[in-house]
Amino acid sequence: MEEIWDNPFKVFANAPLKADGELWRYMDFPKFIDLLQRKALFFTRLENLEDPLEGHHPRGYYNAMENASVTVHGPPPPPGFDKVLLNNQKHSVPIYRRYICINCWHQNKSESDAMWKLYSRDDKGIAIQSTVNRLNTCFSSPKTHEVIIGKVNYIDFRSTSVERLMPLPGLQKDLSYEHEKEIRATIWSKDVDGKTFDEMLKMKISKGHYIPVALDTLIERIYLSPFASDWHHDLINNVLKTYELNVPVMSSDYRIIPDDFLPREN
């Protein structure tokens, strides 16, 4: 009998998140318009991301699997059974990369200069400010996919030691990305429903899924790039009126010297 896969996140544990923890999503103007028009967040497949280790397990996990003793009831397993289990884990990676889809957020109490530069390289960038609770409750019903919010665990993928034996594909990244401070909304793509392993590897699939959201629940404030012109502020306000979305639009000021920092004239 061929194996049918189910949502792997149902068995994954992760650190609890503060409901009022501030979240940020940085984007360019076209992506912002796409969000307003569709009223949906785009969940991209892990295989579309730049990090080639997305969906992989760290070396320490493989080492732990290889050296773990196998306990069974009944006759002992055949020779090399532990190696078969380990190899099956490595074969699962392409499935995780294809069918785990994510929507990424930056967790921080304030704006991030690094994030502005990474994800909004011109003066028309936009940052949506939200919270963990807003993200968790914004998804419209009926839900097309089960959405699970998780904090990314940053670990040394090349280390031979391991912190936990249970893997977290989609919710773990190499330490070199720790500056991103990611919170991820994750789904297990329904493309796989009723499909076998071989079918999942060969299927033609889209780049991801749009998941409907209530924008007024998701968005607490909108911040404009610290390099934005005055006309861009007016443009965004007009766009929000067009889409009947009533949220505050803030001009980023972290690069502006406050007046009270300057000497007073005599």
matplotlib code that plots the C-alpha trace (Angstrom):
import matplotlib.pyplot as plt

x = [0.0, 1.4, 1.8, -0.5, 0.9, -0.8, 0.0, 3.4, 2.9, 0.2, 2.9, 5.5, 6.0, 7.5, 8.0, 4.9, 4.5, 3.3, -0.1, 0.8, 4.3, 4.9, 5.3, 6.4, 6.2, 8.3, 7.3, 7.4, 4.4, 3.2, 3.1, 1.1, -1.4, -1.7, -2.5, -5.2, -6.8, -6.8, -7.4, -5.1, -1.6, 0.6, 2.2, 5.2, 6.7, 10.0, 11.6, 11.1, 13.2, 16.8, 18.1, 19.0, 18.7, 15.0, 13.2, 16.4, 17.2, 20.4, 23.4, 23.0, 19.5, 20.9, 23.7, 21.2, 19.0, 22.0, 23.2, 19.9, 19.0, 15.9, 13.4, 10.7, 8.3, 8.7, 11.5, 14.5, 14.6, 16.8, 20.4, 20.7, 17.1, 18.4, 20.1, 16.8, 15.0, 17.7, 17.6, 13.8, 14.2, 16.5, 14.1, 11.3, 13.1, 11.9, 8.3, 8.8, 10.3, 7.5, 4.4, 5.3, 4.2, 5.1, 4.3, 7.1, 7.1, 9.8, 9.4, 10.7, 9.5, 10.4, 11.3, 14.5, 16.9, 18.3, 14.8, 14.1, 17.3, 16.7, 13.0, 12.3, 15.3, 13.7, 11.8, 8.5, 8.8, 6.0, 6.0, 2.8, 2.8, 0.8, 0.9, 1.0, -2.7, -3.8, -2.0, -3.4, -7.0, -7.0, -7.7, -11.1, -13.6, -14.1, -10.3, -9.0, -5.9, -5.0, -2.7, -0.2, 1.9, 5.5, 8.7, 11.7, 14.4, 17.9, 20.5, 23.9, 22.9, 26.5, 27.0, 27.1, 25.0, 21.3, 19.0, 15.9, 15.2, 11.9, 12.7, 10.9, 11.1, 9.9, 10.4, 14.2, 17.0, 20.7, 22.3, 23.4, 19.8, 19.3, 19.1, 15.7, 13.9, 11.2, 7.7, 6.1, 2.5, 2.7, 0.4, 0.7, -0.4, -3.6, -2.1, -1.0, -4.5, -4.8, -1.5, 1.3, 5.0, 5.8, 2.9, 3.9, 7.4, 6.1, 3.1, 3.0, 2.2, 1.8, 4.4, 2.2, -1.3, -3.2, -5.0, -7.8, -7.5, -9.5, -7.2, -8.6, -7.8, -4.3, -3.0, -2.6, -0.5, 1.3, 4.8, 6.4, 10.0, 12.3, 13.3, 9.6, 8.6, 5.5, 3.6, 4.0, 2.2, -0.7, -0.7, -1.0, -3.8, -5.7, -5.1, -6.5, -9.6, -10.1, -10.0, -12.0, -9.3, -9.1, -5.7, -3.1, -0.3, 3.0, 6.0, 9.2, 11.2, 14.0, 16.6, 15.4, 17.2, 14.6, 14.4, 15.2, 18.5, 19.7, 21.1, 18.8, 19.4, 20.1]
y = [0.0, 3.4, 6.0, 9.1, 12.2, 14.4, 17.8, 17.4, 20.5, 18.8, 17.0, 19.8, 21.7, 25.1, 28.0, 29.9, 33.4, 36.6, 37.5, 41.2, 40.7, 43.2, 41.9, 43.6, 42.7, 44.7, 44.9, 47.0, 49.0, 46.3, 43.6, 46.0, 46.6, 42.9, 42.4, 45.0, 43.7, 40.0, 40.5, 37.5, 36.7, 34.7, 31.5, 30.5, 27.1, 26.5, 25.5, 29.0, 30.7, 31.7, 29.7, 26.2, 24.7, 25.5, 22.2, 20.3, 18.8, 19.9, 17.5, 17.0, 15.5, 13.0, 12.1, 11.5, 9.3, 7.3, 6.6, 6.1, 2.5, 1.1, -0.4, -2.8, -5.3, -8.8, -10.0, -7.7, -5.5, -6.6, -5.5, -1.9, -1.0, 2.2, 3.3, 2.8, 5.0, 7.7, 7.6, 7.9, 11.1, 12.5, 11.5, 13.4, 16.8, 17.4, 16.8, 19.3, 21.8, 21.5, 21.3, 23.4, 26.9, 30.0, 33.6, 35.4, 38.2, 40.0, 40.2, 43.4, 46.1, 48.8, 49.3, 47.6, 49.5, 46.1, 44.9, 48.2, 47.7, 44.0, 44.0, 47.6, 48.9, 52.2, 55.1, 53.5, 50.7, 49.9, 48.0, 46.5, 46.5, 43.8, 41.5, 37.8, 37.8, 39.8, 37.5, 34.5, 35.7, 37.4, 34.4, 34.4, 31.5, 29.0, 28.3, 26.6, 25.5, 25.0, 27.9, 27.5, 30.3, 29.5, 31.1, 30.2, 28.3, 29.4, 26.6, 25.7, 23.3, 22.0, 21.2, 17.5, 18.1, 18.6, 20.5, 18.4, 15.2, 16.3, 18.2, 21.5, 21.9, 25.4, 26.5, 26.1, 28.0, 28.3, 30.7, 32.9, 34.2, 34.9, 38.7, 38.1, 37.3, 35.5, 34.5, 32.3, 31.5, 28.0, 25.6, 22.1, 22.4, 20.6, 19.8, 16.6, 15.4, 11.8, 11.7, 9.2, 10.0, 9.5, 11.6, 14.5, 14.6, 14.7, 17.0, 20.3, 22.9, 26.6, 28.8, 28.8, 29.6, 32.8, 32.5, 35.1, 37.4, 40.3, 43.2, 45.4, 42.6, 41.9, 45.5, 47.7, 50.4, 51.1, 52.6, 54.3, 54.0, 56.5, 57.7, 58.3, 61.6, 63.5, 62.6, 58.9, 59.5, 61.1, 58.3, 55.6, 57.4, 57.7, 54.0, 53.0, 55.1, 53.3, 49.9, 51.2, 50.3, 52.6, 52.2, 54.8, 55.6, 56.5, 58.2, 56.4, 58.9, 56.8, 58.4, 61.9, 63.8, 64.9, 68.6, 68.2, 66.5, 69.8, 72.8, 75.7, 79.0, 81.9]
z = [0.0, -1.0, 1.7, 1.9, 3.6, 6.1, 7.6, 9.4, 11.5, 13.6, 15.5, 15.7, 19.0, 19.2, 21.6, 22.7, 21.3, 23.0, 21.6, 21.6, 20.1, 17.3, 13.8, 10.6, 7.0, 4.6, 0.9, -2.2, -3.6, -6.1, -3.4, -1.2, -3.9, -4.6, -0.9, -1.0, -4.2, -3.3, 0.5, 0.9, 2.1, -0.3, 1.1, -0.9, -1.1, 0.7, -2.6, -4.0, -1.2, -1.7, 1.3, -0.1, 3.3, 3.7, 4.5, 5.2, 8.6, 10.4, 10.5, 14.2, 13.6, 11.1, 13.4, 16.2, 13.9, 12.8, 16.3, 18.0, 19.1, 17.4, 19.8, 18.4, 19.8, 18.3, 16.0, 15.7, 12.7, 9.7, 9.5, 8.3, 9.3, 11.1, 7.9, 6.0, 8.5, 8.2, 4.4, 4.4, 6.4, 3.7, 1.0, 2.7, 2.3, -1.3, -0.2, 2.7, 0.3, -2.2, 0.0, 3.1, 2.3, 4.4, 4.9, 6.8, 9.3, 11.2, 15.0, 16.5, 18.9, 16.4, 12.7, 11.4, 9.2, 7.9, 6.9, 5.1, 3.1, 2.4, 1.4, 0.3, -1.6, -2.9, -1.4, -2.1, 0.4, 2.9, 6.2, 7.6, 11.4, 13.1, 16.1, 16.7, 17.8, 14.7, 12.4, 14.2, 14.0, 10.6, 8.4, 6.9, 7.3, 5.9, 5.9, 2.8, 4.8, 8.4, 9.3, 12.1, 13.5, 14.6, 15.7, 13.6, 15.5, 14.4, 14.7, 13.3, 10.5, 10.2, 13.8, 14.8, 18.0, 18.1, 20.5, 19.8, 18.0, 16.4, 13.2, 12.3, 8.5, 7.6, 11.2, 11.5, 9.7, 9.9, 12.4, 9.5, 9.1, 12.8, 12.1, 10.3, 13.7, 11.8, 12.8, 10.1, 9.2, 7.8, 5.8, 4.5, 0.9, 0.0, -3.4, -1.7, -0.6, -1.6, -3.5, -3.2, -2.6, -6.3, -7.4, -5.1, -6.6, -10.2, -9.9, -11.7, -9.0, -8.6, -6.7, -3.6, -2.2, -1.5, 1.8, 2.4, 5.4, 7.0, 6.3, 9.1, 11.6, 10.2, 9.8, 12.8, 11.1, 7.9, 7.9, 4.9, 4.0, 5.8, 2.3, 1.1, -0.4, 0.8, -2.3, -1.5, 1.8, 0.0, -2.5, 0.1, 1.9, -1.4, -2.1, 1.3, 0.7, -2.6, -0.8, 2.2, 4.6, 7.6, 9.3, 10.3, 7.9, 9.6, 8.2, 9.4, 11.5, 13.0, 10.7, 11.7, 14.5, 17.1, 17.6, 21.3, 20.5, 18.9, 20.8, 21.4, 19.8, 22.2]

ax = plt.figure().add_subplot(projection="3d")
ax.plot(x, y, z, "-o")
ax.set_aspect("equal")
plt.show()
